Amino acid sequence: MPTALPSQPLITALQLGQLLKSARKHRKLTQAQVATRLGLSQNRVSYLEQHPDELSFKQLLGWCAAVGLELRLGQRDSAVPAEPVEW
């Protein structure tokens, strides 16, 4: 079993796409395998990894389940400087 990925805060959509792709590869899953689990085409998974701002919330939750991620929301650490949001 692969070791766990470290938890990390996400500030931008681009970071989300990179995390989803990294988690997929960490689990040794192909885009086609993730696509099957989500009911999407492989081309759509590829596109969404590059354009994660177009993911629906339902797709995001399914993707997290497929690649072994847990989605958590919480208050931002006040020590972290605020960055402009690109969404």
PDB file of N, CA, C and O in Angstrom:
ATOM      1  N   MET A   1       0.850  -1.191   0.000  1.00  0.00           N
ATOM      2  CA  MET A   1       0.000   0.000   0.000  1.00  0.00           C
ATOM      3  C   MET A   1       0.889   1.244   0.000  1.00  0.00           C
ATOM      4  O   MET A   1       1.839   1.314   0.779  1.00  0.00           O
ATOM      5  N   PRO A   2       0.601   2.223  -0.854  1.00  0.00           N
ATOM      6  CA  PRO A   2       1.413   3.431  -0.898  1.00  0.00           C
ATOM      7  C   PRO A   2       1.317   4.204   0.419  1.00  0.00           C
ATOM      8  O   PRO A   2       0.312   4.141   1.126  1.00  0.00           O
ATOM      9  N   THR A   3       2.381   4.926   0.723  1.00  0.00           N
ATOM     10  CA  THR A   3       2.356   5.774   1.914  1.00  0.00           C
ATOM     11  C   THR A   3       1.384   6.928   1.685  1.00  0.00           C
ATOM     12  O   THR A   3       1.065   7.274   0.548  1.00  0.00           O
ATOM     13  N   ALA A   4       0.926   7.507   2.770  1.00  0.00           N
ATOM     14  CA  ALA A   4      -0.049   8.591   2.683  1.00  0.00           C
ATOM     15  C   ALA A   4       0.601   9.871   2.175  1.00  0.00           C
ATOM     16  O   ALA A   4       1.761  10.163   2.470  1.00  0.00           O
ATOM     17  N   LEU A   5      -0.176  10.625   1.406  1.00  0.00           N
ATOM     18  CA  LEU A   5       0.268  11.945   0.978  1.00  0.00           C
ATOM     19  C   LEU A   5       0.112  12.908   2.144  1.00  0.00           C
ATOM     20  O   LEU A   5      -0.837  12.782   2.918  1.00  0.00           O
ATOM     21  N   PRO A   6       1.014  13.861   2.286  1.00  0.00           N
ATOM     22  CA  PRO A   6       0.873  14.829   3.378  1.00  0.00           C
ATOM     23  C   PRO A   6      -0.329  15.741   3.132  1.00  0.00           C
ATOM     24  O   PRO A   6      -0.675  16.038   1.989  1.00  0.00           O
ATOM     25  N   SER A   7      -0.944  16.170   4.202  1.00  0.00           N
ATOM     26  CA  SER A   7      -2.043  17.129   4.119  1.00  0.00           C
ATOM     27  C   SER A   7      -1.479  18.486   3.731  1.00  0.00           C
ATOM     28  O   SER A   7      -0.393  18.859   4.175  1.00  0.00           O
ATOM     29  N   GLN A   8      -2.205  19.219   2.912  1.00  0.00           N
ATOM     30  CA  GLN A   8      -1.726  20.531   2.497  1.00  0.00           C
ATOM     31  C   GLN A   8      -2.900  21.460   2.231  1.00  0.00           C
ATOM     32  O   GLN A   8      -3.944  21.024   1.749  1.00  0.00           O
ATOM     33  N   PRO A   9      -2.732  22.728   2.541  1.00  0.00           N
ATOM     34  CA  PRO A   9      -3.807  23.678   2.247  1.00  0.00           C
ATOM     35  C   PRO A   9      -3.864  23.978   0.754  1.00  0.00           C
ATOM     36  O   PRO A   9      -2.842  23.987   0.069  1.00  0.00           O
ATOM     37  N   LEU A  10      -5.055  24.220   0.270  1.00  0.00           N
ATOM     38  CA  LEU A  10      -5.253  24.605  -1.125  1.00  0.00           C
ATOM     39  C   LEU A  10      -5.783  26.023  -1.166  1.00  0.00           C
ATOM     40  O   LEU A  10      -6.755  26.353  -0.487  1.00  0.00           O
ATOM     41  N   ILE A  11      -5.147  26.854  -1.958  1.00  0.00           N
ATOM     42  CA  ILE A  11      -5.553  28.241  -2.099  1.00  0.00           C
ATOM     43  C   ILE A  11      -6.115  28.506  -3.502  1.00  0.00           C
ATOM     44  O   ILE A  11      -7.015  29.330  -3.666  1.00  0.00           O
ATOM     45  N   THR A  12      -5.588  27.812  -4.500  1.00  0.00           N
ATOM     46  CA  THR A  12      -6.000  28.066  -5.888  1.00  0.00           C
ATOM     47  C   THR A  12      -6.535  26.803  -6.543  1.00  0.00           C
ATOM     48  O   THR A  12      -6.259  25.691  -6.093  1.00  0.00           O
ATOM     49  N   ALA A  13      -7.299  26.985  -7.603  1.00  0.00           N
ATOM     50  CA  ALA A  13      -7.821  25.861  -8.374  1.00  0.00           C
ATOM     51  C   ALA A  13      -6.668  25.054  -8.981  1.00  0.00           C
ATOM     52  O   ALA A  13      -6.736  23.826  -9.032  1.00  0.00           O
ATOM     53  N   LEU A  14      -5.630  25.721  -9.434  1.00  0.00           N
ATOM     54  CA  LEU A  14      -4.485  25.033 -10.022  1.00  0.00           C
ATOM     55  C   LEU A  14      -3.865  24.051  -9.026  1.00  0.00           C
ATOM     56  O   LEU A  14      -3.477  22.944  -9.399  1.00  0.00           O
ATOM     57  N   GLN A  15      -3.775  24.459  -7.770  1.00  0.00           N
ATOM     58  CA  GLN A  15      -3.243  23.563  -6.740  1.00  0.00           C
ATOM     59  C   GLN A  15      -4.132  22.334  -6.591  1.00  0.00           C
ATOM     60  O   GLN A  15      -3.626  21.231  -6.384  1.00  0.00           O
ATOM     61  N   LEU A  16      -5.439  22.506  -6.692  1.00  0.00           N
ATOM     62  CA  LEU A  16      -6.362  21.379  -6.600  1.00  0.00           C
ATOM     63  C   LEU A  16      -6.104  20.394  -7.728  1.00  0.00           C
ATOM     64  O   LEU A  16      -6.036  19.188  -7.488  1.00  0.00           O
ATOM     65  N   GLY A  17      -5.960  20.880  -8.939  1.00  0.00           N
ATOM     66  CA  GLY A  17      -5.688  20.006 -10.073  1.00  0.00           C
ATOM     67  C   GLY A  17      -4.398  19.230  -9.898  1.00  0.00           C
ATOM     68  O   GLY A  17      -4.334  18.038 -10.201  1.00  0.00           O
ATOM     69  N   GLN A  18      -3.377  19.903  -9.411  1.00  0.00           N
ATOM     70  CA  GLN A  18      -2.090  19.242  -9.184  1.00  0.00           C
ATOM     71  C   GLN A  18      -2.215  18.176  -8.102  1.00  0.00           C
ATOM     72  O   GLN A  18      -1.620  17.104  -8.215  1.00  0.00           O
ATOM     73  N   LEU A  19      -2.982  18.462  -7.056  1.00  0.00           N
ATOM     74  CA  LEU A  19      -3.164  17.494  -5.976  1.00  0.00           C
ATOM     75  C   LEU A  19      -3.942  16.273  -6.453  1.00  0.00           C
ATOM     76  O   LEU A  19      -3.582  15.144  -6.119  1.00  0.00           O
ATOM     77  N   LEU A  20      -4.996  16.484  -7.225  1.00  0.00           N
ATOM     78  CA  LEU A  20      -5.780  15.362  -7.734  1.00  0.00           C
ATOM     79  C   LEU A  20      -4.938  14.465  -8.635  1.00  0.00           C
ATOM     80  O   LEU A  20      -5.016  13.239  -8.553  1.00  0.00           O
ATOM     81  N   LYS A  21      -4.143  15.076  -9.482  1.00  0.00           N
ATOM     82  CA  LYS A  21      -3.271  14.313 -10.377  1.00  0.00           C
ATOM     83  C   LYS A  21      -2.213  13.559  -9.571  1.00  0.00           C
ATOM     84  O   LYS A  21      -1.959  12.382  -9.828  1.00  0.00           O
ATOM     85  N   SER A  22      -1.606  14.223  -8.611  1.00  0.00           N
ATOM     86  CA  SER A  22      -0.588  13.603  -7.779  1.00  0.00           C
ATOM     87  C   SER A  22      -1.157  12.421  -6.991  1.00  0.00           C
ATOM     88  O   SER A  22      -0.524  11.370  -6.896  1.00  0.00           O
ATOM     89  N   ALA A  23      -2.344  12.596  -6.433  1.00  0.00           N
ATOM     90  CA  ALA A  23      -2.976  11.514  -5.673  1.00  0.00           C
ATOM     91  C   ALA A  23      -3.310  10.340  -6.578  1.00  0.00           C
ATOM     92  O   ALA A  23      -3.149   9.188  -6.176  1.00  0.00           O
ATOM     93  N   ARG A  24      -3.774  10.614  -7.794  1.00  0.00           N
ATOM     94  CA  ARG A  24      -4.074   9.550  -8.753  1.00  0.00           C
ATOM     95  C   ARG A  24      -2.822   8.745  -9.066  1.00  0.00           C
ATOM     96  O   ARG A  24      -2.847   7.514  -9.056  1.00  0.00           O
ATOM     97  N   LYS A  25      -1.732   9.442  -9.344  1.00  0.00           N
ATOM     98  CA  LYS A  25      -0.478   8.758  -9.665  1.00  0.00           C
ATOM     99  C   LYS A  25       0.078   8.016  -8.448  1.00  0.00           C
ATOM    100  O   LYS A  25       0.644   6.931  -8.581  1.00  0.00           O
ATOM    101  N   HIS A  26      -0.085   8.606  -7.265  1.00  0.00           N
ATOM    102  CA  HIS A  26       0.381   7.981  -6.029  1.00  0.00           C
ATOM    103  C   HIS A  26      -0.320   6.634  -5.813  1.00  0.00           C
ATOM    104  O   HIS A  26       0.284   5.683  -5.315  1.00  0.00           O
ATOM    105  N   ARG A  27      -1.595   6.568  -6.193  1.00  0.00           N
ATOM    106  CA  ARG A  27      -2.372   5.333  -6.082  1.00  0.00           C
ATOM    107  C   ARG A  27      -2.173   4.416  -7.291  1.00  0.00           C
ATOM    108  O   ARG A  27      -2.779   3.348  -7.382  1.00  0.00           O
ATOM    109  N   LYS A  28      -1.313   4.852  -8.215  1.00  0.00           N
ATOM    110  CA  LYS A  28      -1.025   4.095  -9.430  1.00  0.00           C
ATOM    111  C   LYS A  28      -2.297   3.827 -10.261  1.00  0.00           C
ATOM    112  O   LYS A  28      -2.510   2.736 -10.791  1.00  0.00           O
ATOM    113  N   LEU A  29      -3.118   4.870 -10.345  1.00  0.00           N
ATOM    114  CA  LEU A  29      -4.337   4.805 -11.147  1.00  0.00           C
ATOM    115  C   LEU A  29      -4.138   5.590 -12.433  1.00  0.00           C
ATOM    116  O   LEU A  29      -3.489   6.636 -12.440  1.00  0.00           O
ATOM    117  N   THR A  30      -4.693   5.084 -13.504  1.00  0.00           N
ATOM    118  CA  THR A  30      -4.660   5.818 -14.767  1.00  0.00           C
ATOM    119  C   THR A  30      -5.851   6.767 -14.816  1.00  0.00           C
ATOM    120  O   THR A  30      -6.794   6.649 -14.033  1.00  0.00           O
ATOM    121  N   GLN A  31      -5.789   7.701 -15.742  1.00  0.00           N
ATOM    122  CA  GLN A  31      -6.926   8.588 -15.942  1.00  0.00           C
ATOM    123  C   GLN A  31      -8.156   7.779 -16.331  1.00  0.00           C
ATOM    124  O   GLN A  31      -9.269   8.108 -15.922  1.00  0.00           O
ATOM    125  N   ALA A  32      -7.964   6.729 -17.115  1.00  0.00           N
ATOM    126  CA  ALA A  32      -9.086   5.885 -17.539  1.00  0.00           C
ATOM    127  C   ALA A  32      -9.736   5.191 -16.343  1.00  0.00           C
ATOM    128  O   ALA A  32     -10.960   5.063 -16.296  1.00  0.00           O
ATOM    129  N   GLN A  33      -8.935   4.745 -15.383  1.00  0.00           N
ATOM    130  CA  GLN A  33      -9.490   4.081 -14.205  1.00  0.00           C
ATOM    131  C   GLN A  33     -10.285   5.058 -13.346  1.00  0.00           C
ATOM    132  O   GLN A  33     -11.358   4.718 -12.849  1.00  0.00           O
ATOM    133  N   VAL A  34      -9.765   6.261 -13.173  1.00  0.00           N
ATOM    134  CA  VAL A  34     -10.498   7.274 -12.418  1.00  0.00           C
ATOM    135  C   VAL A  34     -11.770   7.641 -13.178  1.00  0.00           C
ATOM    136  O   VAL A  34     -12.831   7.803 -12.574  1.00  0.00           O
ATOM    137  N   ALA A  35     -11.670   7.771 -14.480  1.00  0.00           N
ATOM    138  CA  ALA A  35     -12.833   8.115 -15.302  1.00  0.00           C
ATOM    139  C   ALA A  35     -13.947   7.082 -15.133  1.00  0.00           C
ATOM    140  O   ALA A  35     -15.115   7.445 -14.999  1.00  0.00           O
ATOM    141  N   THR A  36     -13.596   5.816 -15.140  1.00  0.00           N
ATOM    142  CA  THR A  36     -14.588   4.754 -14.968  1.00  0.00           C
ATOM    143  C   THR A  36     -15.287   4.888 -13.625  1.00  0.00           C
ATOM    144  O   THR A  36     -16.506   4.742 -13.538  1.00  0.00           O
ATOM    145  N   ARG A  37     -14.527   5.162 -12.589  1.00  0.00           N
ATOM    146  CA  ARG A  37     -15.100   5.308 -11.240  1.00  0.00           C
ATOM    147  C   ARG A  37     -16.020   6.517 -11.133  1.00  0.00           C
ATOM    148  O   ARG A  37     -16.961   6.526 -10.339  1.00  0.00           O
ATOM    149  N   LEU A  38     -15.737   7.541 -11.945  1.00  0.00           N
ATOM    150  CA  LEU A  38     -16.542   8.767 -11.890  1.00  0.00           C
ATOM    151  C   LEU A  38     -17.654   8.803 -12.942  1.00  0.00           C
ATOM    152  O   LEU A  38     -18.498   9.698 -12.923  1.00  0.00           O
ATOM    153  N   GLY A  39     -17.655   7.840 -13.848  1.00  0.00           N
ATOM    154  CA  GLY A  39     -18.644   7.849 -14.921  1.00  0.00           C
ATOM    155  C   GLY A  39     -18.349   8.905 -15.967  1.00  0.00           C
ATOM    156  O   GLY A  39     -19.262   9.461 -16.576  1.00  0.00           O
ATOM    157  N   LEU A  40     -17.059   9.181 -16.174  1.00  0.00           N
ATOM    158  CA  LEU A  40     -16.617  10.174 -17.151  1.00  0.00           C
ATOM    159  C   LEU A  40     -15.726   9.505 -18.190  1.00  0.00           C
ATOM    160  O   LEU A  40     -15.357   8.339 -18.048  1.00  0.00           O
ATOM    161  N   SER A  41     -15.387  10.248 -19.231  1.00  0.00           N
ATOM    162  CA  SER A  41     -14.424   9.754 -20.206  1.00  0.00           C
ATOM    163  C   SER A  41     -13.003  10.067 -19.727  1.00  0.00           C
ATOM    164  O   SER A  41     -12.797  10.948 -18.892  1.00  0.00           O
ATOM    165  N   GLN A  42     -12.045   9.343 -20.263  1.00  0.00           N
ATOM    166  CA  GLN A  42     -10.644   9.605 -19.925  1.00  0.00           C
ATOM    167  C   GLN A  42     -10.267  11.014 -20.357  1.00  0.00           C
ATOM    168  O   GLN A  42      -9.527  11.700 -19.651  1.00  0.00           O
ATOM    169  N   ASN A  43     -10.765  11.453 -21.508  1.00  0.00           N
ATOM    170  CA  ASN A  43     -10.465  12.808 -21.983  1.00  0.00           C
ATOM    171  C   ASN A  43     -10.980  13.861 -21.011  1.00  0.00           C
ATOM    172  O   ASN A  43     -10.332  14.887 -20.802  1.00  0.00           O
ATOM    173  N   ARG A  44     -12.145  13.610 -20.418  1.00  0.00           N
ATOM    174  CA  ARG A  44     -12.713  14.582 -19.467  1.00  0.00           C
ATOM    175  C   ARG A  44     -11.879  14.640 -18.187  1.00  0.00           C
ATOM    176  O   ARG A  44     -11.674  15.720 -17.633  1.00  0.00           O
ATOM    177  N   VAL A  45     -11.400  13.495 -17.715  1.00  0.00           N
ATOM    178  CA  VAL A  45     -10.541  13.477 -16.532  1.00  0.00           C
ATOM    179  C   VAL A  45      -9.260  14.251 -16.817  1.00  0.00           C
ATOM    180  O   VAL A  45      -8.815  15.050 -15.993  1.00  0.00           O
ATOM    181  N   SER A  46      -8.675  14.016 -17.970  1.00  0.00           N
ATOM    182  CA  SER A  46      -7.470  14.747 -18.361  1.00  0.00           C
ATOM    183  C   SER A  46      -7.745  16.250 -18.365  1.00  0.00           C
ATOM    184  O   SER A  46      -6.947  17.031 -17.846  1.00  0.00           O
ATOM    185  N   TYR A  47      -8.861  16.649 -18.945  1.00  0.00           N
ATOM    186  CA  TYR A  47      -9.222  18.063 -19.013  1.00  0.00           C
ATOM    187  C   TYR A  47      -9.407  18.640 -17.610  1.00  0.00           C
ATOM    188  O   TYR A  47      -8.923  19.735 -17.322  1.00  0.00           O
ATOM    189  N   LEU A  48     -10.100  17.915 -16.743  1.00  0.00           N
ATOM    190  CA  LEU A  48     -10.381  18.415 -15.402  1.00  0.00           C
ATOM    191  C   LEU A  48      -9.133  18.510 -14.544  1.00  0.00           C
ATOM    192  O   LEU A  48      -9.071  19.351 -13.647  1.00  0.00           O
ATOM    193  N   GLU A  49      -8.142  17.672 -14.794  1.00  0.00           N
ATOM    194  CA  GLU A  49      -6.877  17.806 -14.070  1.00  0.00           C
ATOM    195  C   GLU A  49      -6.200  19.132 -14.427  1.00  0.00           C
ATOM    196  O   GLU A  49      -5.491  19.708 -13.602  1.00  0.00           O
ATOM    197  N   GLN A  50      -6.415  19.611 -15.637  1.00  0.00           N
ATOM    198  CA  GLN A  50      -5.822  20.873 -16.078  1.00  0.00           C
ATOM    199  C   GLN A  50      -6.733  22.073 -15.804  1.00  0.00           C
ATOM    200  O   GLN A  50      -6.271  23.213 -15.751  1.00  0.00           O
ATOM    201  N   HIS A  51      -8.031  21.804 -15.632  1.00  0.00           N
ATOM    202  CA  HIS A  51      -9.030  22.870 -15.410  1.00  0.00           C
ATOM    203  C   HIS A  51      -9.927  22.484 -14.226  1.00  0.00           C
ATOM    204  O   HIS A  51     -11.135  22.317 -14.398  1.00  0.00           O
ATOM    205  N   PRO A  52      -9.354  22.342 -13.041  1.00  0.00           N
ATOM    206  CA  PRO A  52     -10.139  21.868 -11.904  1.00  0.00           C
ATOM    207  C   PRO A  52     -11.238  22.832 -11.464  1.00  0.00           C
ATOM    208  O   PRO A  52     -12.136  22.444 -10.717  1.00  0.00           O
ATOM    209  N   ASP A  53     -11.179  24.067 -11.911  1.00  0.00           N
ATOM    210  CA  ASP A  53     -12.240  25.017 -11.582  1.00  0.00           C
ATOM    211  C   ASP A  53     -13.564  24.624 -12.219  1.00  0.00           C
ATOM    212  O   ASP A  53     -14.608  25.166 -11.857  1.00  0.00           O
ATOM    213  N   GLU A  54     -13.536  23.684 -13.167  1.00  0.00           N
ATOM    214  CA  GLU A  54     -14.757  23.226 -13.823  1.00  0.00           C
ATOM    215  C   GLU A  54     -15.330  21.954 -13.199  1.00  0.00           C
ATOM    216  O   GLU A  54     -16.358  21.452 -13.652  1.00  0.00           O
ATOM    217  N   LEU A  55     -14.674  21.430 -12.163  1.00  0.00           N
ATOM    218  CA  LEU A  55     -15.200  20.270 -11.445  1.00  0.00           C
ATOM    219  C   LEU A  55     -16.467  20.653 -10.695  1.00  0.00           C
ATOM    220  O   LEU A  55     -16.529  21.711 -10.068  1.00  0.00           O
ATOM    221  N   SER A  56     -17.471  19.797 -10.761  1.00  0.00           N
ATOM    222  CA  SER A  56     -18.630  20.006  -9.894  1.00  0.00           C
ATOM    223  C   SER A  56     -18.254  19.503  -8.499  1.00  0.00           C
ATOM    224  O   SER A  56     -17.304  18.735  -8.347  1.00  0.00           O
ATOM    225  N   PHE A  57     -18.986  19.930  -7.506  1.00  0.00           N
ATOM    226  CA  PHE A  57     -18.697  19.479  -6.149  1.00  0.00           C
ATOM    227  C   PHE A  57     -18.891  17.970  -6.050  1.00  0.00           C
ATOM    228  O   PHE A  57     -18.119  17.285  -5.379  1.00  0.00           O
ATOM    229  N   LYS A  58     -19.912  17.456  -6.712  1.00  0.00           N
ATOM    230  CA  LYS A  58     -20.163  16.013  -6.726  1.00  0.00           C
ATOM    231  C   LYS A  58     -18.978  15.268  -7.354  1.00  0.00           C
ATOM    232  O   LYS A  58     -18.564  14.228  -6.843  1.00  0.00           O
ATOM    233  N   GLN A  59     -18.438  15.787  -8.444  1.00  0.00           N
ATOM    234  CA  GLN A  59     -17.278  15.172  -9.083  1.00  0.00           C
ATOM    235  C   GLN A  59     -16.069  15.224  -8.159  1.00  0.00           C
ATOM    236  O   GLN A  59     -15.316  14.254  -8.062  1.00  0.00           O
ATOM    237  N   LEU A  60     -15.882  16.349  -7.483  1.00  0.00           N
ATOM    238  CA  LEU A  60     -14.755  16.490  -6.564  1.00  0.00           C
ATOM    239  C   LEU A  60     -14.831  15.455  -5.449  1.00  0.00           C
ATOM    240  O   LEU A  60     -13.830  14.812  -5.134  1.00  0.00           O
ATOM    241  N   LEU A  61     -15.996  15.287  -4.855  1.00  0.00           N
ATOM    242  CA  LEU A  61     -16.146  14.296  -3.795  1.00  0.00           C
ATOM    243  C   LEU A  61     -15.891  12.880  -4.318  1.00  0.00           C
ATOM    244  O   LEU A  61     -15.231  12.082  -3.653  1.00  0.00           O
ATOM    245  N   GLY A  62     -16.409  12.572  -5.500  1.00  0.00           N
ATOM    246  CA  GLY A  62     -16.174  11.257  -6.095  1.00  0.00           C
ATOM    247  C   GLY A  62     -14.706  11.028  -6.408  1.00  0.00           C
ATOM    248  O   GLY A  62     -14.176   9.939  -6.188  1.00  0.00           O
ATOM    249  N   TRP A  63     -14.055  12.063  -6.924  1.00  0.00           N
ATOM    250  CA  TRP A  63     -12.635  11.969  -7.258  1.00  0.00           C
ATOM    251  C   TRP A  63     -11.821  11.724  -5.995  1.00  0.00           C
ATOM    252  O   TRP A  63     -10.919  10.886  -5.982  1.00  0.00           O
ATOM    253  N   CYS A  64     -12.139  12.453  -4.943  1.00  0.00           N
ATOM    254  CA  CYS A  64     -11.429  12.260  -3.672  1.00  0.00           C
ATOM    255  C   CYS A  64     -11.577  10.817  -3.197  1.00  0.00           C
ATOM    256  O   CYS A  64     -10.602  10.199  -2.770  1.00  0.00           O
ATOM    257  N   ALA A  65     -12.780  10.289  -3.270  1.00  0.00           N
ATOM    258  CA  ALA A  65     -13.012   8.899  -2.862  1.00  0.00           C
ATOM    259  C   ALA A  65     -12.220   7.933  -3.744  1.00  0.00           C
ATOM    260  O   ALA A  65     -11.663   6.953  -3.248  1.00  0.00           O
ATOM    261  N   ALA A  66     -12.170   8.205  -5.038  1.00  0.00           N
ATOM    262  CA  ALA A  66     -11.489   7.312  -5.980  1.00  0.00           C
ATOM    263  C   ALA A  66      -9.981   7.256  -5.766  1.00  0.00           C
ATOM    264  O   ALA A  66      -9.360   6.219  -5.998  1.00  0.00           O
ATOM    265  N   VAL A  67      -9.392   8.359  -5.328  1.00  0.00           N
ATOM    266  CA  VAL A  67      -7.929   8.401  -5.178  1.00  0.00           C
ATOM    267  C   VAL A  67      -7.487   8.404  -3.711  1.00  0.00           C
ATOM    268  O   VAL A  67      -6.308   8.601  -3.417  1.00  0.00           O
ATOM    269  N   GLY A  68      -8.425   8.187  -2.804  1.00  0.00           N
ATOM    270  CA  GLY A  68      -8.074   8.061  -1.394  1.00  0.00           C
ATOM    271  C   GLY A  68      -7.803   9.358  -0.668  1.00  0.00           C
ATOM    272  O   GLY A  68      -7.039   9.388   0.297  1.00  0.00           O
ATOM    273  N   LEU A  69      -8.431  10.437  -1.129  1.00  0.00           N
ATOM    274  CA  LEU A  69      -8.290  11.723  -0.444  1.00  0.00           C
ATOM    275  C   LEU A  69      -9.508  11.973   0.429  1.00  0.00           C
ATOM    276  O   LEU A  69     -10.591  11.445   0.178  1.00  0.00           O
ATOM    277  N   GLU A  70      -9.315  12.769   1.439  1.00  0.00           N
ATOM    278  CA  GLU A  70     -10.397  13.197   2.315  1.00  0.00           C
ATOM    279  C   GLU A  70     -10.506  14.707   2.198  1.00  0.00           C
ATOM    280  O   GLU A  70      -9.506  15.417   2.303  1.00  0.00           O
ATOM    281  N   LEU A  71     -11.698  15.189   1.985  1.00  0.00           N
ATOM    282  CA  LEU A  71     -11.913  16.626   1.857  1.00  0.00           C
ATOM    283  C   LEU A  71     -12.317  17.186   3.213  1.00  0.00           C
ATOM    284  O   LEU A  71     -13.288  16.735   3.821  1.00  0.00           O
ATOM    285  N   ARG A  72     -11.564  18.166   3.676  1.00  0.00           N
ATOM    286  CA  ARG A  72     -11.858  18.840   4.942  1.00  0.00           C
ATOM    287  C   ARG A  72     -11.876  20.335   4.705  1.00  0.00           C
ATOM    288  O   ARG A  72     -11.110  20.862   3.899  1.00  0.00           O
ATOM    289  N   LEU A  73     -12.750  21.003   5.410  1.00  0.00           N
ATOM    290  CA  LEU A  73     -12.790  22.457   5.376  1.00  0.00           C
ATOM    291  C   LEU A  73     -12.593  22.951   6.796  1.00  0.00           C
ATOM    292  O   LEU A  73     -13.062  22.332   7.752  1.00  0.00           O
ATOM    293  N   GLY A  74     -11.911  24.043   6.924  1.00  0.00           N
ATOM    294  CA  GLY A  74     -11.682  24.607   8.239  1.00  0.00           C
ATOM    295  C   GLY A  74     -11.241  26.044   8.117  1.00  0.00           C
ATOM    296  O   GLY A  74     -10.976  26.544   7.024  1.00  0.00           O
ATOM    297  N   GLN A  75     -11.168  26.684   9.233  1.00  0.00           N
ATOM    298  CA  GLN A  75     -10.740  28.073   9.258  1.00  0.00           C
ATOM    299  C   GLN A  75      -9.260  28.159   8.909  1.00  0.00           C
ATOM    300  O   GLN A  75      -8.456  27.362   9.394  1.00  0.00           O
ATOM    301  N   ARG A  76      -8.905  29.108   8.086  1.00  0.00           N
ATOM    302  CA  ARG A  76      -7.531  29.318   7.664  1.00  0.00           C
ATOM    303  C   ARG A  76      -6.693  29.786   8.838  1.00  0.00           C
ATOM    304  O   ARG A  76      -7.142  30.588   9.658  1.00  0.00           O
ATOM    305  N   ASP A  77      -5.482  29.282   8.911  1.00  0.00           N
ATOM    306  CA  ASP A  77      -4.528  29.711   9.932  1.00  0.00           C
ATOM    307  C   ASP A  77      -4.246  31.192   9.729  1.00  0.00           C
ATOM    308  O   ASP A  77      -3.873  31.605   8.631  1.00  0.00           O
ATOM    309  N   SER A  78      -4.417  31.984  10.758  1.00  0.00           N
ATOM    310  CA  SER A  78      -4.230  33.427  10.629  1.00  0.00           C
ATOM    311  C   SER A  78      -2.773  33.806  10.400  1.00  0.00           C
ATOM    312  O   SER A  78      -2.481  34.935  10.006  1.00  0.00           O
ATOM    313  N   ALA A  79      -1.842  32.860  10.647  1.00  0.00           N
ATOM    314  CA  ALA A  79      -0.427  33.145  10.423  1.00  0.00           C
ATOM    315  C   ALA A  79      -0.078  33.080   8.936  1.00  0.00           C
ATOM    316  O   ALA A  79       0.961  33.593   8.520  1.00  0.00           O
ATOM    317  N   VAL A  80      -0.945  32.448   8.131  1.00  0.00           N
ATOM    318  CA  VAL A  80      -0.694  32.333   6.700  1.00  0.00           C
ATOM    319  C   VAL A  80      -1.208  33.595   6.023  1.00  0.00           C
ATOM    320  O   VAL A  80      -2.386  33.925   6.166  1.00  0.00           O
ATOM    321  N   PRO A  81      -0.352  34.315   5.285  1.00  0.00           N
ATOM    322  CA  PRO A  81      -0.812  35.537   4.622  1.00  0.00           C
ATOM    323  C   PRO A  81      -1.876  35.214   3.571  1.00  0.00           C
ATOM    324  O   PRO A  81      -1.773  34.220   2.853  1.00  0.00           O
ATOM    325  N   ALA A  82      -2.868  36.042   3.495  1.00  0.00           N
ATOM    326  CA  ALA A  82      -3.935  35.853   2.508  1.00  0.00           C
ATOM    327  C   ALA A  82      -3.390  36.106   1.114  1.00  0.00           C
ATOM    328  O   ALA A  82      -2.667  37.074   0.882  1.00  0.00           O
ATOM    329  N   GLU A  83      -3.744  35.228   0.196  1.00  0.00           N
ATOM    330  CA  GLU A  83      -3.351  35.398  -1.205  1.00  0.00           C
ATOM    331  C   GLU A  83      -4.606  35.671  -2.014  1.00  0.00           C
ATOM    332  O   GLU A  83      -5.697  35.250  -1.630  1.00  0.00           O
ATOM    333  N   PRO A  84      -4.461  36.369  -3.123  1.00  0.00           N
ATOM    334  CA  PRO A  84      -5.642  36.608  -3.954  1.00  0.00           C
ATOM    335  C   PRO A  84      -6.210  35.277  -4.443  1.00  0.00           C
ATOM    336  O   PRO A  84      -5.463  34.367  -4.804  1.00  0.00           O
ATOM    337  N   VAL A  85      -7.506  35.177  -4.449  1.00  0.00           N
ATOM    338  CA  VAL A  85      -8.178  33.968  -4.897  1.00  0.00           C
ATOM    339  C   VAL A  85      -8.426  34.081  -6.392  1.00  0.00           C
ATOM    340  O   VAL A  85      -8.923  35.102  -6.869  1.00  0.00           O
ATOM    341  N   GLU A  86      -8.077  33.022  -7.140  1.00  0.00           N
ATOM    342  CA  GLU A  86      -8.195  33.076  -8.593  1.00  0.00           C
ATOM    343  C   GLU A  86      -9.536  32.547  -9.104  1.00  0.00           C
ATOM    344  O   GLU A  86      -9.787  32.596 -10.308  1.00  0.00           O
ATOM    345  N   TRP A  87     -10.394  32.048  -8.232  1.00  0.00           N
ATOM    346  CA  TRP A  87     -11.619  31.414  -8.697  1.00  0.00           C
ATOM    347  C   TRP A  87     -12.565  32.471  -9.047  1.00  0.00           C
ATOM    348  O   TRP A  87     -13.685  32.182  -9.470  1.00  0.00           O
TER     349      TRP A  87
END
